[in-house]
Amino acid sequence: MSEGKVQDKAPPGGALQKRAKGAAAEPPGNSVVLGLNGVEVPVRHKGGAGYRTYEVHQRERVGQSTEKIKPIQLISEDFLRDPYPLLGILRENYPCYRDWLSNQYWVTRFDDVTSLIQDEANFETRSKLWFYGCEDYGRDLFSELPVLEAHAGRIDANAEALADKVIGDLAGGGHANLATEFAARYALELLIAVLDLPDEDAGEFAERYWRMQRGYLWDPVAEQAGLRAMDELATYFYPLMTERRKSPGDDLISAVAGLDLPDGPATPQDLVVTLLERDHETLHGSLANYWYLLLTHPDQLHRVQEERRLVKLGYLETLRHSTPVLTARRFTRQEVERFGLLLPEGALVMCSAAAANRDPRIFSDPDTFVVDRKDICHREARGQFRADGLATGVAPGFGKPSIHPALPEDRPRSLFAINRDTAVIASRVVLDMLTDLKLATGASPCLRSRRLGEMHTCWDLPVTFRKR
């Protein structure tokens, strides 16, 4: 990013400033404290915010012991690598597991997970801003119709050409890493195209964007880095939004800059929040997982190569079999009685998509990857179910299923449909441009999460091929 692009005057309302003001406003009994690692751990639940903390709410009763699992296993290295065996134990033995160590509940059966995702009367999803502790930093404007149209329009205009470019860049050498050089690069460059950022700013934007996205969870060091990234992005977007108000294009920044809302015009902070709350992991992670599954199941790869209609069905099966976003975090709005338990107000419920998507009550032979699986819905479902009763894989990154028709007349198609179509386009380009595609000799790729709560995907997928 060149110096000329950032004005001397930074936009008001920094995330770190808001966090500091919020900490100063806390009563003495709830002030910021130092954690064991010496980093400040601010209080998240502020007076009047509508949430309350909870500790021990109820005791284990006879017959409710969980000798088949220890809570520490849920934060172990083994769980980061392969969560499915442990989640299977929970699903079959403890459908609502009280995790005393992490102070949360795990729900793992398909019908229970989809029910809790749909139940807005008793459960809510809190924003990433809430986890950051600065809810008044900016507004998420992604649901505004001009923003939706700009997002969908730029993706549709760039998806195939960008896939041609990304695959073309790696096709000459005969070997590549599909996880980093294809899946990760394609998803990020598509976002940059949606924003229509200058090429010279791409690297710095990508670093800040990932720092922001990785900071909202449990690590206080990453949280401070993420808050700084938000302020840096707001400073960067300030002159861009000013420029595009004067000369708007068809990109997402122009769409946000052009909004004039009842509570005031859009700000750079609003654009940052809109990007923060947007799902990015699903496209990146699912593309990497799709090609990992195809390359480790050569018979399924051969079927996809021979019958291109299976590219779409195989991608949907990937979302079921190896979804990159493992959980949907839901909070109880008030005390709720479910599963024979009384869940307290403010309880964190981990709705495990990974466990639900391999529920043998719903899917036949659920641990097997089959590109043309017959017991799964092959288009976006309403309420997770289609009229004929078939279930679809739970994809938490997209939120609840869309309430709008599959092809709405007054708005772009859903995020689920946009991501599906984009992943299918990119995967078909791989098949069209590369032949004799296989894992590199000695490669042993795997799926894993780098940190607790982050996407579960393939980070290293070395392959060899010939260019068509």
Residue pairs with C-beta under 8 A, 6 or more apart in sequence:
1 200
1 201
1 204
1 205
1 236
2 200
5 198
5 201
5 236
5 239
5 240
6 235
6 236
6 238
6 239
7 238
7 239
10 231
10 234
10 235
10 238
11 234
11 235
11 238
11 267
11 268
11 269
13 137
13 138
13 234
13 267
13 269
14 231
14 234
15 132
15 134
15 137
15 227
15 228
15 230
15 231
16 224
16 227
16 228
16 231
18 134
18 136
18 137
19 42
19 132
19 133
19 134
19 227
22 42
22 46
22 133
22 134
23 31
23 32
23 40
23 42
23 43
25 46
26 32
26 43
26 46
27 47
30 43
31 43
32 40
32 41
32 42
32 43
33 40
33 41
34 40
34 41
35 41
35 220
37 220
37 221
39 220
39 221
39 224
40 220
41 220
42 133
44 130
44 131
44 133
45 51
45 52
45 53
45 346
49 135
51 331
51 346
52 345
52 346
53 346
54 103
54 344
54 345
54 346
54 347
55 103
57 342
57 344
57 347
58 341
58 342
60 98
66 93
66 94
66 97
68 89
68 93
68 94
69 86
69 89
69 90
69 93
69 94
69 97
71 99
71 100
71 101
71 102
72 101
73 79
73 86
74 86
74 99
74 101
74 102
74 106
75 101
75 102
75 452
78 86
79 86
80 448
80 449
80 450
80 451
80 452
81 446
81 447
81 448
82 447
82 448
83 326
83 354
83 449
83 456
84 354
84 355
84 358
84 367
87 108
87 352
87 354
87 355
87 358
88 355
88 358
90 97
90 106
90 108
90 352
90 355
91 108
91 109
91 352
91 355
91 356
91 359
94 106
94 108
95 107
95 108
95 109
95 112
95 339
96 105
96 106
96 107
96 112
96 338
96 339
96 340
96 341
97 105
97 106
97 108
98 105
98 341
99 105
99 106
99 350
103 348
104 347
104 348
104 349
104 350
105 341
105 343
105 347
105 348
105 349
105 350
106 349
106 350
106 352
107 113
107 116
107 339
107 349
107 350
107 351
107 352
108 352
108 355
108 356
108 359
109 355
109 356
109 359
109 361
110 356
110 357
110 359
110 361
110 362
110 391
110 394
111 361
111 362
112 339
112 356
113 328
113 351
113 352
113 353
113 355
113 356
113 394
114 356
114 383
114 384
114 385
114 394
116 123
116 330
116 349
116 351
117 123
117 328
117 330
117 351
117 384
117 394
117 396
117 400
118 383
118 384
118 400
121 333
122 332
122 333
122 334
122 336
123 330
123 331
123 332
123 333
123 336
123 349
124 330
124 331
124 333
125 328
125 329
125 330
125 331
125 399
126 329
126 331
127 135
127 140
127 277
128 216
128 276
128 277
129 135
129 137
129 138
129 140
129 216
129 273
129 276
129 277
131 216
131 217
132 215
132 216
132 223
132 226
132 227
132 230
134 227
137 230
137 269
137 272
137 273
138 267
138 269
138 270
138 271
138 272
138 273
138 274
139 261
139 263
139 266
139 270
139 273
139 274
140 270
140 273
140 274
140 276
140 277
141 147
141 256
141 259
141 261
141 266
141 270
141 271
141 273
141 274
142 148
142 151
142 274
142 277
142 278
144 255
144 259
144 261
145 411
146 255
146 258
146 259
147 252
147 255
147 256
147 259
147 274
148 411
148 412
149 255
149 411
149 412
150 194
150 250
150 251
150 252
150 254
150 255
151 194
151 252
151 255
151 412
151 418
152 412
152 413
152 418
153 250
153 412
154 193
154 194
154 196
154 250
154 251
154 252
155 190
155 193
155 194
155 418
155 422
157 250
158 190
158 193
158 194
159 190
159 421
159 422
159 425
159 426
160 425
160 429
162 186
162 189
162 190
162 193
163 186
163 425
163 426
163 429
163 430
164 429
164 433
166 181
166 182
166 185
166 186
166 189
166 426
167 182
167 429
167 430
167 433
167 434
168 433
169 181
170 176
170 181
170 182
171 433
171 434
171 465
171 467
172 467
174 464
174 465
174 466
174 467
175 440
175 462
175 463
175 464
175 465
176 182
176 462
176 463
176 465
177 460
177 461
177 462
177 463
178 288
178 291
178 295
178 430
178 461
178 462
178 463
179 288
179 291
179 292
179 445
179 457
179 458
179 459
179 460
179 461
180 459
180 460
182 287
182 291
182 426
182 430
183 284
183 285
183 287
183 288
183 291
183 457
183 458
183 461
184 284
184 288
186 283
186 284
186 287
186 426
187 280
187 283
187 284
187 287
188 206
188 209
188 280
188 284
189 202
190 283
190 422
191 209
191 280
192 202
192 205
192 206
194 251
194 252
195 251
195 252
195 253
196 249
196 251
196 252
196 253
196 254
197 205
197 240
201 236
204 236
205 233
205 236
208 229
208 232
208 233
208 236
209 229
209 233
209 275
209 280
211 222
211 225
211 226
211 228
211 229
212 226
212 229
212 230
212 233
212 272
212 275
212 276
213 226
213 276
213 280
213 281
214 222
214 225
214 226
214 451
214 454
215 222
215 223
215 224
215 225
215 226
215 227
215 229
216 223
216 226
216 276
217 223
217 451
217 452
217 453
217 454
218 452
218 453
219 451
230 269
230 272
230 276
233 268
233 272
233 275
234 267
234 268
234 269
234 271
234 272
235 268
237 253
237 268
237 271
237 272
238 268
240 253
241 253
241 256
241 257
241 266
241 267
241 268
241 271
242 257
244 251
244 253
244 254
244 257
244 258
245 257
245 258
248 254
248 257
248 258
252 274
253 271
256 266
256 270
256 271
256 274
257 266
257 271
258 266
259 265
259 266
279 325
279 397
279 398
279 399
279 415
279 419
281 324
281 325
281 397
281 454
281 455
281 457
282 319
282 324
282 325
282 395
282 397
282 398
282 419
283 419
283 422
283 423
284 324
284 455
284 457
285 324
285 325
285 455
285 456
285 457
286 315
286 318
286 319
286 323
286 324
286 419
286 423
286 457
287 423
287 426
287 427
288 324
288 457
288 458
288 459
288 461
289 318
289 322
289 323
289 324
289 447
289 457
289 458
290 314
290 315
290 318
290 423
290 427
291 427
291 430
291 458
291 461
292 322
292 445
292 447
292 458
292 461
293 300
293 314
293 318
293 321
293 322
293 369
294 300
294 301
294 304
294 314
295 301
295 437
295 438
295 439
295 445
295 461
295 463
296 439
296 445
297 369
298 438
300 314
300 369
300 370
300 371
301 437
303 310
303 371
303 372
304 310
304 311
304 314
304 371
304 431
305 431
308 428
308 431
310 371
310 372
311 424
311 427
311 428
311 431
312 378
312 420
312 424
313 371
313 372
313 373
313 378
314 371
314 372
315 420
315 423
315 424
315 427
316 376
316 378
316 392
316 393
316 420
317 369
317 370
317 371
317 372
317 373
317 376
317 393
318 369
319 357
319 393
319 395
320 357
320 363
320 373
320 376
320 392
320 393
321 357
321 358
321 366
321 367
321 369
321 393
322 369
322 447
322 456
323 353
323 354
323 357
323 393
323 394
323 395
323 396
323 456
324 397
324 455
324 456
324 457
325 353
325 395
325 396
325 397
325 455
325 456
326 352
326 353
326 354
326 396
326 449
326 455
326 456
327 350
327 351
327 352
327 353
327 354
327 396
327 453
328 350
328 351
328 353
328 394
328 396
329 348
329 349
329 350
329 351
330 348
330 349
330 351
331 346
331 347
331 348
331 349
332 343
332 344
332 345
332 346
332 347
332 349
333 345
334 345
335 342
335 343
335 344
335 345
336 342
336 343
336 347
337 343
343 349
351 394
351 396
353 393
353 394
353 395
353 396
354 456
356 362
356 394
357 363
357 366
357 393
357 394
358 366
358 367
359 366
360 366
362 375
362 391
363 373
363 375
363 376
363 391
364 375
375 390
375 391
376 390
376 391
376 392
376 393
377 385
377 386
377 390
377 391
377 392
379 386
379 406
380 392
380 401
380 402
380 406
380 414
380 416
380 417
380 420
381 390
381 391
381 392
381 401
382 401
382 402
382 403
383 401
384 391
384 392
384 394
384 401
385 391
385 392
386 392
395 416
398 414
398 415
398 416
398 419
399 415
401 414
401 416
402 414
402 415
402 416
404 411
404 414
406 413
406 417
407 413
412 418
430 437
432 468
433 467
433 468
434 465
434 466
434 467
434 468
435 465
435 466
435 467
435 468
436 464
436 465
436 466
437 463
437 464
437 465
438 463
438 464
438 465
439 445
439 461
439 462
439 463
439 464
440 462
440 463
440 464
441 464
443 461
443 462
443 463
445 458
445 460
445 461
445 462
446 458
447 456
447 457
447 458
448 456
448 457
448 459
449 455
449 456
449 457
450 459
